[in-house]
Amino acid sequence: MNNKTITRVILLGVIALTGIIGLQSYWVTSTWDINEEDFNKKINYALYNVAKSLANINDSTLPPREIINRKTSNYYIVNLADEINSDYLEYFLQKELESLALNIDFEYAVFDCNTNEMVYGNYCNYSPHIKKDLVLGDLPKDSKFTYYFGVKFPTRSGYLFGKMQLSIFISVILLITTLFFAYSMFVILRQKRLSEMQKDFINNMTHEFKTPISTIRISADVFLNNPNIKSDPRLLQYATIIKEQNQRLNNQVEKVLQLAKIEQGSFLLKMECVNLKEILQNIGESIQMRVDKRGGDFDMDLGSQPIFVMADRLHLSNILYNLLDNAIKYCRESPHIKLRLKQKGLKVEVIIEDEGVGIPKEHQPRVFDKFFRVPTGDVHNVKGFGLGLYYVKNICDTHHWNLRLYSKQDCGTKVEIEMPSIKEPIKLRQS
């Protein structure tokens, strides 16, 4: 995952979470305001009915205005025009609150004109265990009125929070999601840093391999050209093996370097007009020798006319050789390979088909992944790093070619590469 992709993921994630958190905050605030307004309306209505009931008992009328006065968020003063019968007050309060389904704790006090003090009445509760944590009896008097009582709801905040359980639950889920997103971003950034360190190490190590590989190649050439070595079949065989294995190692190193350039975005194709048929013929001759050596057959049908495409000659040759090499390596006993070149309008298809071991269906979506190799249990008769098909896929994508793979376990594999063709050779150009 490159820097741009990670930046986009983080930016879009932050925008999305900011929007969700903003909407959630608005929803929670609105829900609180609605519940608070509803609570206040019900309390006003209940206290007005209590005042009216007390006035009826005293056979008096209510004051013309300012009957219900909200002093704080949970403390109310109820103004009356006559003395208050405290014997009935608690009964009327409980009755009116229960009629509105307001099952909330409350305490009350009545103002005594003679002592000019609030006479505490009682604390009426629905949750006995809550009373232990409350500070009770703080019902201040009011100098504006003569006959009044005060009602306080100590558990008002808890009551309102209880009405918002769904909102709180969703908010907690959102908080967990936000923390998980932050942790995920931390893990992604850490993994990216480790991946970059790994890539730098592999690239540096691969570059360091180039010098000894070149030295071994030169030494092998000196051995092979020495008359004494040529005259000794055993030494000649060993020198040939050294050169072949050195070349194999060099090819793997070059592949790793090219893949590193592709992943870093510094990869530059040397585009030129190439004769696809000629390249396939040259590769086919090498493949034919290997197939014959293993007692198989290699059927090559390239048509009669030359076909030209715009491509990087080196990488085109590498991926074609890689695919044919896989067809040989993953045969069951002896390789049976077909190579076809088909012109289809303005497109040309290279088709490589074998009758090898095939690829199980569950592993086919991952065959082009880096370092992936089809599991074979404890058997490792085919060596490799899992870079071949990953390299093929990247080269095809860089050229904007279509790469298709069809395979069935124990029945073989067919790979198709579709690319635009050109009618006439054109001059070399860079892309």
C-alpha positions as a printed NumPy array, in Angstrom:
array([[  0.   ,   0.   ,   0.   ],
       [  1.614,   3.255,  -1.134],
       [  1.635,   6.62 ,   0.641],
       [ -1.15 ,   8.105,  -1.499],
       [ -3.488,   5.205,  -0.778],
       [ -2.83 ,   5.36 ,   2.964],
       [ -3.344,   9.144,   2.947],
       [ -6.675,   8.717,   1.136],
       [ -7.797,   6.003,   3.559],
       [ -6.922,   8.114,   6.596],
       [ -8.447,  11.295,   5.14 ],
       [-11.701,   9.613,   4.07 ],
       [-11.868,   7.753,   7.393],
       [-11.403,  10.963,   9.38 ],
       [-14.042,  12.778,   7.287],
       [-16.492,   9.889,   7.669],
       [-15.936,   9.584,  11.416],
       [-16.146,  13.361,  11.882],
       [-19.491,  13.367,  10.084],
       [-20.785,  10.405,  12.082],
       [-19.585,  11.875,  15.384],
       [-21.144,  15.238,  14.469],
       [-24.505,  13.631,  13.641],
       [-24.361,  11.477,  16.76 ],
       [-23.555,  14.485,  18.957],
       [-26.416,  16.439,  17.409],
       [-28.768,  13.494,  17.925],
       [-27.729,  13.013,  21.578],
       [-28.033,  16.735,  22.31 ],
       [-31.403,  16.946,  20.593],
       [-32.649,  13.867,  22.437],
       [-31.537,  15.367,  25.757],
       [-33.251,  18.688,  24.979],
       [-36.468,  16.935,  23.949],
       [-36.522,  14.743,  27.072],
       [-35.703,  17.753,  29.264],
       [-38.465,  19.833,  27.722],
       [-40.932,  16.968,  28.063],
       [-39.89 ,  16.452,  31.697],
       [-40.322,  20.15 ,  32.496],
       [-43.782,  20.256,  30.875],
       [-44.955,  17.204,  32.814],
       [-43.596,  18.579,  36.112],
       [-45.307,  21.938,  35.503],
       [-48.569,  20.198,  34.709],
       [-48.343,  17.909,  37.768],
       [-47.443,  20.743,  40.146],
       [-50.254,  22.93 ,  38.78 ],
       [-52.74 ,  20.121,  39.479],
       [-51.33 ,  19.759,  42.998],
       [-51.747,  23.511,  43.579],
       [-55.284,  23.35 ,  42.253],
       [-56.144,  20.401,  44.525],
       [-54.726,  22.202,  47.587],
       [-56.701,  25.352,  46.694],
       [-59.903,  23.33 ,  46.435],
       [-59.346,  21.842,  49.896],
       [-58.834,  25.347,  51.354],
       [-61.783,  26.631,  49.304],
       [-59.563,  29.338,  47.796],
       [-58.415,  30.408,  44.372],
       [-54.997,  30.23 ,  42.754],
       [-52.867,  33.345,  42.226],
       [-53.417,  34.999,  38.857],
       [-49.813,  34.422,  37.718],
       [-46.436,  32.915,  38.654],
       [-47.905,  29.749,  40.117],
       [-45.065,  27.444,  39.033],
       [-41.554,  28.898,  39.295],
       [-38.5  ,  26.921,  38.183],
       [-35.536,  28.047,  40.27 ],
       [-32.936,  25.538,  39.095],
       [-32.935,  22.637,  36.718],
       [-34.426,  20.34 ,  39.376],
       [-36.012,  22.708,  41.93 ],
       [-39.51 ,  24.204,  41.637],
       [-41.443,  26.687,  43.808],
       [-45.277,  26.483,  43.769],
       [-47.029,  29.738,  44.761],
       [-50.447,  29.608,  46.475],
       [-52.85 ,  32.273,  47.778],
       [-53.538,  30.615,  51.134],
       [-51.929,  28.453,  53.764],
       [-50.889,  24.994,  52.659],
       [-52.291,  21.861,  54.208],
       [-49.109,  19.804,  54.456],
       [-51.082,  16.677,  55.382],
       [-52.346,  16.401,  51.825],
       [-49.324,  17.756,  49.965],
       [-47.289,  14.527,  49.736],
       [-50.389,  12.559,  48.691],
       [-51.23 ,  14.965,  45.868],
       [-47.609,  15.077,  44.674],
       [-47.352,  11.301,  44.449],
       [-50.764,  11.006,  42.821],
       [-50.089,  13.569,  40.068],
       [-46.576,  12.337,  39.282],
       [-47.725,   8.721,  39.062],
       [-50.618,   9.718,  36.792],
       [-48.032,  11.082,  34.321],
       [-45.782,   8.   ,  34.72 ],
       [-43.058,  10.14 ,  36.285],
       [-41.553,   7.51 ,  38.56 ],
       [-38.851,   9.794,  39.918],
       [-37.635,  10.482,  43.447],
       [-38.52 ,  13.856,  44.958],
       [-38.33 ,  15.783,  48.218],
       [-40.455,  18.686,  49.329],
       [-40.66 ,  21.446,  51.944],
       [-43.299,  24.021,  52.96 ],
       [-42.564,  27.648,  53.814],
       [-43.59 ,  28.604,  57.366],
       [-44.55 ,  32.28 ,  57.675],
       [-44.132,  32.311,  61.435],
       [-40.538,  31.122,  61.478],
       [-39.65 ,  32.418,  58.003],
       [-38.059,  29.055,  57.226],
       [-38.636,  26.106,  54.891],
       [-40.052,  23.201,  56.903],
       [-38.726,  19.979,  55.402],
       [-41.429,  17.472,  54.537],
       [-40.12 ,  14.16 ,  53.277],
       [-38.064,  12.356,  50.649],
       [-40.198,  10.059,  48.476],
       [-38.153,   7.57 ,  46.519],
       [-38.613,   4.78 ,  43.967],
       [-34.981,   3.584,  44.208],
       [-33.931,   3.161,  47.87 ],
       [-30.263,   2.501,  47.125],
       [-29.833,   5.847,  45.354],
       [-30.712,   7.887,  48.46 ],
       [-27.389,   6.988,  50.09 ],
       [-25.42 ,   8.991,  47.526],
       [-27.579,  12.136,  47.569],
       [-27.312,  15.397,  49.496],
       [-30.871,  16.096,  50.712],
       [-32.656,  18.962,  52.405],
       [-31.268,  21.794,  50.285],
       [-34.578,  23.526,  49.411],
       [-33.967,  27.296,  49.655],
       [-36.803,  29.732,  50.374],
       [-38.037,  32.504,  48.08 ],
       [-38.631,  36.104,  49.195],
       [-41.179,  36.873,  46.481],
       [-44.017,  34.725,  47.814],
       [-45.84 ,  34.288,  51.089],
       [-47.554,  30.907,  50.799],
       [-45.622,  28.329,  48.807],
       [-43.921,  24.959,  48.859],
       [-40.815,  23.717,  47.121],
       [-40.242,  20.429,  45.297],
       [-36.847,  19.152,  44.315],
       [-35.95 ,  16.195,  42.071],
       [-32.425,  15.079,  43.11 ],
       [-32.289,  12.237,  40.543],
       [-33.448,  14.317,  37.583],
       [-30.205,  13.887,  35.592],
       [-30.178,  10.124,  36.162],
       [-33.828,   9.932,  35.138],
       [-33.127,  11.776,  31.872],
       [-30.073,   9.61 ,  31.152],
       [-32.239,   6.556,  31.731],
       [-34.583,   7.791,  28.999],
       [-31.576,   7.991,  26.629],
       [-30.242,   4.444,  26.957],
       [-30.378,   3.773,  23.198],
       [-28.545,   7.004,  22.363],
       [-25.886,   6.302,  24.981],
       [-25.435,   2.713,  23.764],
       [-24.961,   3.853,  20.159],
       [-22.567,   6.569,  21.317],
       [-20.462,   3.964,  23.142],
       [-20.423,   1.806,  19.982],
       [-19.314,   4.845,  17.987],
       [-16.549,   5.587,  20.513],
       [-15.304,   2.002,  20.256],
       [-15.41 ,   2.271,  16.455],
       [-13.393,   5.48 ,  16.549],
       [-10.793,   3.923,  18.839],
       [-10.637,   0.847,  16.6  ],
       [-10.135,   3.055,  13.533],
       [ -7.339,   4.947,  15.276],
       [ -5.713,   1.663,  16.309],
       [ -6.099,   0.292,  12.761],
       [ -4.396,   3.364,  11.328],
       [ -1.584,   2.947,  13.852],
       [ -1.152,  -0.705,  12.829],
       [ -1.263,   0.147,   9.104],
       [  1.353,   2.866,   9.474],
       [  3.557,   0.616,  11.572],
       [  3.242,  -2.24 ,   9.071],
       [  3.997,   0.147,   6.232],
       [  7.13 ,   1.344,   8.016],
       [  8.235,  -2.245,   8.599],
       [  7.436,  -3.123,   4.985],
       [  9.522,  -0.204,   3.731],
       [ 12.396,  -1.294,   5.977],
       [ 12.077,  -4.807,   4.601],
       [ 12.049,  -3.553,   1.014],
       [ 15.088,  -1.357,   1.633],
       [ 16.911,  -4.311,   3.154],
       [ 16.025,  -6.608,   0.238],
       [ 16.984,  -3.969,  -2.326],
       [ 20.31 ,  -3.252,  -0.631],
       [ 21.029,  -6.933,  -0.239],
       [ 20.091,  -7.603,  -3.874],
       [ 22.379,  -4.835,  -5.086],
       [ 25.175,  -6.288,  -2.991],
       [ 24.643,  -9.621,  -4.758],
       [ 25.373,  -8.062,  -8.151],
       [ 29.131,  -7.753,  -7.574],
       [ 29.823, -11.373,  -6.529],
       [ 27.469, -12.629,  -9.242],
       [ 29.403, -10.698, -11.884],
       [ 32.691, -11.987, -10.463],
       [ 31.437, -15.586, -10.54 ],
       [ 30.238, -15.157, -14.146],
       [ 33.6  , -13.84 , -15.288],
       [ 35.39 , -16.646, -13.437],
       [ 33.072, -19.261, -14.968],
       [ 33.743, -17.873, -18.47 ],
       [ 37.483, -18.081, -17.823],
       [ 37.102, -21.717, -16.747],
       [ 34.974, -22.613, -19.747],
       [ 37.456, -21.057, -22.177],
       [ 40.469, -22.775, -20.609],
       [ 41.746, -25.656, -22.796],
       [ 42.517, -27.802, -19.763],
       [ 38.917, -27.477, -18.561],
       [ 37.524, -28.212, -22.03 ],
       [ 39.591, -31.371, -22.269],
       [ 38.256, -32.712, -18.968],
       [ 34.53 , -33.616, -19.275],
       [ 34.064, -33.683, -15.512],
       [ 35.555, -30.218, -14.942],
       [ 33.704, -28.881, -17.978],
       [ 30.433, -30.161, -16.529],
       [ 31.122, -28.478, -13.184],
       [ 32.089, -25.192, -14.844],
       [ 28.927, -25.305, -16.957],
       [ 26.812, -25.924, -13.858],
       [ 28.465, -22.961, -12.127],
       [ 27.681, -20.665, -15.066],
       [ 24.084, -21.911, -15.41 ],
       [ 23.332, -21.542, -11.691],
       [ 25.037, -18.142, -11.636],
       [ 22.823, -17.044, -14.516],
       [ 19.781, -18.374, -12.692],
       [ 20.729, -16.445,  -9.553],
       [ 21.336, -13.305, -11.617],
       [ 17.873, -13.639, -13.196],
       [ 16.253, -13.874,  -9.763],
       [ 18.159, -10.813,  -8.535],
       [ 17.166,  -8.829, -11.632],
       [ 13.556,  -9.849, -11.108],
       [ 13.585,  -8.627,  -7.514],
       [ 15.163,  -5.317,  -8.566],
       [ 12.624,  -4.766, -11.324],
       [  9.729,  -5.581,  -9.002],
       [ 11.104,  -3.103,  -6.468],
       [ 11.183,  -0.405,  -9.154],
       [  7.606,  -1.199, -10.157],
       [  6.377,  -0.96 ,  -6.545],
       [  8.267,   2.307,  -5.979],
       [  6.791,   3.847,  -9.127],
       [ 10.236,   4.44 , -10.643],
       [  9.856,   1.746, -13.284],
       [ 10.368,   2.942, -16.881],
       [  9.501,   0.824, -19.884],
       [ 11.741,   0.965, -22.92 ],
       [  8.971,   0.78 , -25.467],
       [  9.784,  -0.257, -29.001],
       [  8.153,  -1.993, -31.91 ],
       [  8.977,  -5.695, -31.599],
       [  8.251,  -8.687, -33.768],
       [  6.247, -10.875, -31.396],
       [  6.525, -13.91 , -33.634],
       [ 10.318, -13.633, -33.725],
       [ 10.551, -13.364, -29.921],
       [  8.332, -16.423, -29.477],
       [ 10.384, -18.384, -31.983],
       [ 13.631, -17.63 , -30.142],
       [ 12.11 , -18.547, -26.792],
       [ 10.46 , -21.598, -28.329],
       [ 13.793, -23.014, -29.475],
       [ 15.13 , -22.917, -25.919],
       [ 11.922, -24.407, -24.549],
       [ 11.912, -27.133, -27.212],
       [ 15.317, -28.36 , -26.055],
       [ 14.181, -28.565, -22.44 ],
       [ 10.935, -30.318, -23.343],
       [ 12.746, -32.86 , -25.536],
       [ 15.187, -33.524, -22.72 ],
       [ 12.282, -34.468, -20.462],
       [ 10.57 , -36.608, -23.086],
       [  7.606, -34.31 , -23.713],
       [  6.193, -32.49 , -26.707],
       [  5.986, -28.81 , -27.546],
       [  3.436, -27.708, -30.142],
       [  4.037, -24.167, -31.445],
       [  1.683, -22.435, -33.879],
       [  2.719, -18.824, -34.58 ],
       [  1.038, -18.301, -37.941],
       [  2.655, -17.338, -41.213],
       [  2.773, -13.534, -40.928],
       [  4.921, -11.434, -38.554],
       [  3.002,  -9.639, -35.806],
       [  4.282,  -6.398, -34.325],
       [  3.466,  -4.923, -30.907],
       [  4.705,  -2.019, -28.829],
       [  6.472,  -3.432, -25.781],
       [  9.602,  -3.526, -23.697],
       [ 11.529,  -6.313, -25.418],
       [ 13.388,  -7.485, -22.309],
       [ 10.354,  -7.724, -20.047],
       [  8.159,  -9.199, -22.767],
       [ 10.725, -11.945, -23.299],
       [ 11.011, -12.488, -19.548],
       [  7.286, -12.982, -18.911],
       [  6.847, -15.302, -21.916],
       [  9.826, -17.385, -20.838],
       [  8.52 , -17.372, -17.264],
       [  5.108, -18.72 , -18.305],
       [  6.631, -21.433, -20.509],
       [  9.099, -22.299, -17.755],
       [  6.172, -22.775, -15.336],
       [  4.482, -25.069, -17.863],
       [  7.602, -27.268, -17.82 ],
       [  8.177, -27.169, -14.068],
       [  4.598, -27.986, -13.111],
       [  4.054, -30.951, -15.418],
       [  3.146, -34.338, -13.963],
       [  5.689, -36.604, -15.714],
       [  6.657, -35.178, -19.087],
       [  5.558, -31.744, -20.312],
       [  2.92 , -31.325, -23.014],
       [  2.768, -27.671, -23.989],
       [  0.96 , -25.696, -26.685],
       [  1.982, -22.196, -27.725],
       [ -0.423, -20.238, -29.93 ],
       [ -0.291, -16.766, -31.476],
       [ -3.644, -15.496, -32.736],
       [ -4.55 , -12.254, -34.478],
       [ -8.014, -10.996, -33.482],
       [ -8.749,  -7.745, -35.299],
       [ -6.652,  -5.027, -33.705],
       [ -5.65 ,  -7.352, -30.891],
       [ -3.238, -10.251, -30.685],
       [ -3.376, -13.121, -28.204],
       [ -0.505, -15.211, -26.881],
       [ -1.901, -18.48 , -25.523],
       [  0.191, -20.896, -23.46 ],
       [ -1.497, -24.153, -22.53 ],
       [ -0.199, -27.19 , -20.676],
       [ -1.477, -30.487, -19.316],
       [  0.247, -30.2  , -15.956],
       [ -0.903, -30.432, -12.367],
       [ -3.188, -27.398, -12.634],
       [ -4.187, -25.007,  -9.865],
       [ -6.992, -25.743,  -7.37 ],
       [ -9.933, -23.373,  -7.767],
       [ -9.647, -21.988,  -4.225],
       [ -6.066, -20.812,  -4.874],
       [ -6.569, -19.281,  -8.327],
       [ -7.551, -15.764,  -7.066],
       [ -4.159, -15.5  ,  -5.305],
       [ -1.751, -16.938,  -7.886],
       [ -0.665, -13.429,  -8.939],
       [ -0.012, -12.293,  -5.351],
       [  3.537, -11.578,  -4.283],
       [  5.331, -14.541,  -2.652],
       [  2.263, -16.773,  -3.014],
       [  2.855, -20.395,  -3.901],
       [  0.181, -23.064,  -4.186],
       [  0.446, -25.24 ,  -1.042],
       [  1.864, -28.714,  -1.732],
       [  2.08 , -30.039,   1.825],
       [  5.485, -31.422,   2.73 ],
       [  6.495, -31.909,  -0.92 ],
       [  8.732, -29.148,  -2.341],
       [  9.907, -30.604,  -5.643],
       [  9.571, -27.258,  -7.48 ],
       [ 11.762, -24.456,  -6.169],
       [ 10.906, -20.782,  -6.33 ],
       [ 10.112, -17.598,  -4.427],
       [  6.531, -16.972,  -5.565],
       [  7.611, -13.968,  -7.662],
       [  7.176, -15.322, -11.199],
       [  3.452, -14.795, -11.778],
       [  3.523, -11.624,  -9.663],
       [  6.18 , -10.295, -12.049],
       [  4.116, -11.379, -15.081],
       [  1.014,  -9.622, -13.728],
       [  2.868,  -6.383, -12.997],
       [  4.498,  -6.269, -16.426],
       [  1.148,  -6.908, -18.132],
       [ -0.541,  -4.218, -16.022],
       [  2.24 ,  -1.745, -16.769],
       [  1.783,  -2.408, -20.512],
       [ -2.036,  -2.283, -20.088],
       [ -2.389,  -5.826, -21.411],
       [ -5.145,  -8.214, -20.436],
       [ -3.907, -11.292, -18.577],
       [ -6.263, -14.246, -18.107],
       [ -5.654, -17.573, -16.406],
       [ -7.804, -20.708, -16.655],
       [ -6.882, -23.808, -14.707],
       [ -8.315, -27.031, -13.357],
       [ -6.591, -29.274, -10.873],
       [ -4.917, -32.311, -12.531],
       [ -6.061, -31.096, -15.966],
       [ -3.614, -28.307, -16.761],
       [ -3.491, -24.55 , -17.092],
       [ -4.07 , -22.049, -19.878],
       [ -2.748, -18.478, -19.79 ],
       [ -3.796, -15.802, -22.286],
       [ -2.162, -12.421, -22.821],
       [ -4.099, -10.006, -25.011],
       [ -2.273,  -6.956, -26.355],
       [ -2.809,  -4.355, -29.115],
       [ -0.999,  -5.091, -32.366],
       [  0.384,  -2.63 , -34.934],
       [  0.475,  -3.133, -38.686],
       [  3.925,  -1.775, -39.452],
       [  7.178,  -1.434, -37.517],
       [  7.751,   2.054, -36.083],
       [ 10.755,   3.745, -34.555],
       [ 11.927,   3.21 , -30.985],
       [ 10.292,   5.424, -28.417],
       [ 10.264,   5.832, -24.636],
       [  7.172,   5.407, -22.446]])
